[in-house]
Amino acid sequence: MPPAVFRPCVFFDRDGVVNQSPGPGYVNRLEDFHILPGFVACVRAAAAKGLPAVVVTNQRGVERGLTPPGQLAAMHRRLRDELARAGLELLDLLVCTANDDAHPDRKPNPGMLRTAARRHHLDLAKSWMIGDRESDVQTGQNAGVAVTVLVDDGSAPTAATYRVPDMEACADLLRRRLPAYPAL
């Protein structure tokens, strides 16, 4: 068997990046799950550069009994279906439903990124992490990714490599700054 080829990836947080943020609280129902057009543009920009997209999301509302597991599954089916209609796909979508902040998969802990890296032979040191909270930036840094992007229009200090005001600007950043990699 030939040795595994490791490739970089673009990791995305979910609420506020993939879909419209609920603000405080959780997106508990499919009818409240609205995919941001800028996210689709980001996945397209990553794919054009030869990089897969992976979504990593904390969803403790499931463990708290606020988000029915069937609704969460329906939201993620809708996401995959919308991307498929655009000719795109996710390499993976990892969910941490744990309510315990010490759980290794609960962001800002790097467990989901490391799991995706093992599962799909991803090179974390050349990957990007995109999120709308400083904890997403921390997640990427804790996993050792090369670049972190904070999607917000605030002015509070950030440890992110880049800050963009919205997902459309994030797609533009990916088109301009994401290195191209040969397809596997």
C-alpha positions as CSV (number, residue, x, y, z in Angstrom):
1,M,0.0,0.0,0.0
2,P,1.4,3.4,-0.9
3,P,2.1,5.9,1.9
4,A,-0.7,8.3,2.7
5,V,-0.6,11.7,1.1
6,F,-1.4,14.5,3.5
7,R,-3.3,17.5,2.2
8,P,-4.4,20.8,3.8
9,C,-8.0,21.6,4.5
10,V,-10.3,24.5,5.3
11,F,-12.2,24.0,8.5
12,F,-15.3,25.9,9.2
13,D,-17.3,26.5,12.4
14,R,-21.1,26.2,11.8
15,D,-23.4,28.7,13.4
16,G,-22.5,32.2,12.2
17,V,-20.3,30.8,9.4
18,V,-22.2,28.1,7.6
19,N,-25.6,29.3,8.6
20,Q,-27.2,32.4,10.1
21,S,-26.3,32.8,13.7
22,P,-29.1,32.4,16.2
23,G,-27.5,35.0,18.4
24,P,-27.7,33.6,21.9
25,G,-29.1,30.1,22.1
26,Y,-29.2,27.4,19.5
27,V,-30.6,26.6,16.1
28,N,-33.0,23.9,17.2
29,R,-35.3,23.4,14.2
30,L,-34.7,22.9,10.5
31,E,-36.9,25.9,9.7
32,D,-34.5,28.1,11.6
33,F,-31.4,26.8,9.7
34,H,-30.6,29.3,7.0
35,I,-27.4,28.7,5.0
36,L,-25.3,31.8,4.3
37,P,-24.6,32.3,0.5
38,G,-21.1,33.4,1.5
39,F,-20.4,30.0,3.0
40,V,-21.2,28.3,-0.4
41,A,-18.8,30.8,-2.0
42,C,-16.1,29.9,0.5
43,V,-16.4,26.2,-0.2
44,R,-16.3,26.9,-3.9
45,A,-13.1,29.1,-3.4
46,A,-11.4,26.3,-1.3
47,A,-12.4,23.7,-3.9
48,A,-11.0,25.8,-6.7
49,K,-7.6,25.8,-4.9
50,G,-7.8,22.0,-4.4
51,L,-8.7,22.0,-0.7
52,P,-11.5,20.1,0.9
53,A,-13.9,21.7,3.4
54,V,-14.7,20.2,6.8
55,V,-17.3,21.6,9.3
56,V,-16.6,21.3,13.0
57,T,-19.3,22.4,15.4
58,N,-20.2,22.4,19.1
59,Q,-23.9,21.5,19.5
60,R,-24.4,21.1,23.2
61,G,-28.1,21.9,22.7
62,V,-28.5,18.2,21.8
63,E,-27.1,17.0,25.1
64,R,-29.2,19.6,27.0
65,G,-32.3,18.4,25.3
66,L,-32.9,21.6,23.4
67,T,-32.1,20.4,19.9
68,P,-33.7,17.1,18.8
69,P,-31.0,14.8,17.2
70,G,-33.4,14.3,14.2
71,Q,-33.5,18.1,13.7
72,L,-29.7,18.3,13.8
73,A,-29.5,15.5,11.2
74,A,-32.0,17.3,9.0
75,M,-30.1,20.5,9.1
76,H,-26.9,18.8,8.1
77,R,-28.7,16.9,5.3
78,R,-30.0,20.3,4.0
79,L,-26.4,21.7,4.1
80,R,-25.0,18.8,2.1
81,D,-28.0,18.9,-0.3
82,E,-27.5,22.6,-0.9
83,L,-23.8,22.2,-1.5
84,A,-24.5,19.3,-3.9
85,R,-26.9,21.5,-5.9
86,A,-23.9,23.9,-6.3
87,G,-21.7,21.0,-7.4
88,L,-19.8,21.1,-4.1
89,E,-19.4,18.8,-1.1
90,L,-18.0,18.6,2.4
91,L,-15.2,16.1,3.2
92,D,-16.7,15.7,6.6
93,L,-18.9,17.3,9.2
94,L,-18.0,16.7,12.9
95,V,-20.3,17.5,15.8
96,C,-19.5,17.6,19.5
97,T,-22.7,17.4,21.6
98,A,-20.8,17.3,24.9
99,N,-21.8,19.8,27.5
100,D,-18.5,19.4,29.3
101,D,-16.0,22.1,28.4
102,A,-13.1,19.6,29.2
103,H,-14.3,17.2,26.5
104,P,-11.4,16.8,24.0
105,D,-13.7,17.4,21.0
106,R,-15.5,20.5,22.5
107,K,-14.0,23.6,20.9
108,P,-11.7,25.3,21.7
109,N,-10.1,21.9,22.3
110,P,-8.7,20.5,19.0
111,G,-10.2,17.0,19.1
112,M,-12.5,17.4,16.1
113,L,-9.8,18.8,13.9
114,R,-7.4,16.1,15.0
115,T,-10.0,13.4,14.3
116,A,-10.6,14.8,10.8
117,A,-6.8,14.9,10.2
118,R,-6.4,11.3,11.1
119,R,-9.5,10.1,9.3
120,H,-8.7,12.0,6.0
121,H,-4.9,12.4,6.1
122,L,-5.1,16.1,6.5
123,D,-2.1,18.3,7.1
124,L,-3.1,20.6,10.0
125,A,0.1,22.6,9.7
126,K,-1.1,23.9,6.2
127,S,-4.8,24.1,7.0
128,W,-7.1,27.0,7.7
129,M,-9.7,27.4,10.4
130,I,-12.6,29.9,9.9
131,G,-15.0,30.9,12.7
132,D,-17.0,33.7,14.1
133,R,-15.7,33.5,17.7
134,E,-12.4,33.9,19.3
135,S,-12.8,30.3,20.6
136,D,-12.8,29.1,16.9
137,V,-9.5,31.0,16.5
138,Q,-8.2,29.2,19.6
139,T,-9.4,25.9,18.3
140,G,-7.3,26.3,15.1
141,Q,-4.3,27.4,17.1
142,N,-4.6,24.5,19.5
143,A,-4.7,22.1,16.6
144,G,-1.7,23.8,15.0
145,V,-3.3,25.1,11.8
146,A,-1.4,27.6,9.7
147,V,-4.1,30.3,9.3
148,T,-7.1,31.4,11.4
149,V,-9.8,33.7,10.2
150,L,-12.3,35.5,12.4
151,V,-15.6,36.5,10.8
152,D,-16.9,39.5,12.7
153,D,-17.2,43.2,12.2
154,G,-16.0,44.1,15.6
155,S,-12.9,45.8,16.7
156,A,-12.0,43.8,19.8
157,P,-8.5,42.4,19.8
158,T,-8.1,39.0,18.1
159,A,-5.4,36.4,17.8
160,A,-6.6,35.5,14.3
161,T,-4.4,35.7,11.3
162,Y,-7.1,37.6,9.4
163,R,-10.4,39.3,10.3
164,V,-13.2,39.7,7.8
165,P,-16.6,41.3,8.3
166,D,-18.7,38.6,6.7
167,M,-18.7,35.4,4.7
168,E,-18.6,37.1,1.3
169,A,-15.4,38.9,2.4
170,C,-14.1,35.5,3.6
171,A,-14.7,34.0,0.2
172,D,-12.8,36.9,-1.3
173,L,-9.9,36.3,1.2
174,L,-9.8,32.6,0.2
175,R,-9.7,33.4,-3.5
176,R,-6.8,35.9,-2.9
177,R,-4.7,34.3,-0.1
178,L,-5.4,30.5,0.0
179,P,-2.5,28.7,-1.7
180,A,-3.4,26.3,-4.5
181,Y,-2.7,22.6,-4.0
182,P,-2.7,19.9,-6.6
183,A,-5.8,17.7,-6.6
184,L,-5.3,14.2,-5.2
